[in-house]
């Protein structure tokens, strides 16, 4: 099983390799897209962590 950093590297590489192909996408839109993806993943992980703590009776 690959490490988390390797998986993040693969995801980041795939996103960055797709973005230059689309010339209509400006740099600001690309940054907003990457920021949105990162914040969405962080939010999902936070919700899963809160759910797990609640389920185990730790909250």
N, C-alpha and C positions, 0 to 999 in steps of 0.2 A: 504494500500500500504506500502510495506516495505521500510525502509530507505536505503539510498545509501551505508552507511557503512555496513549494513547487507547484501546487495547484493554483495559488494566487498568481504566480508568475505566468502560468499557462493562460489563465483568464485574461490577465493584463496584456499579454502579448497578442492574444487573439483579438482583443478590442482595439489595440493600437494598430494592428496590421490591417484591419478593416477600415479604419477612419481615413487614412490618406487616399484610399481609392475613391471615396465620395468627395469630389471636389467642391460640392455645394455647401458642405458642412464647414462652418467657420471654426476657428480655434475656440471661441467662447462657447459655442454649442457643444463641441467635443468635451470641453472641461465640465460643462454643466451635465452632460450625459454621464461621464465618469463619476462625478460627485454624486449624482442621483443614484447610480448603481451602488456605490459604496455606502451611502446613507441608508438605502433600502435594505441591503444585506445586514448592516449593523442593527437596524430596527427589528428585522426578523429574528436575529440572534438574541436581542434583548428580550423580545416577547417570549421566545422559547425558553430562555433562562428563567424569566419570571414565572412562567407556567410550571416549569420543573420544580422550582422552589416551592410554589404554592401546592403542588401535588404531593411533595414530600413533607409538607407541614412545616416548612422552615420560615414561612412568612406569617 
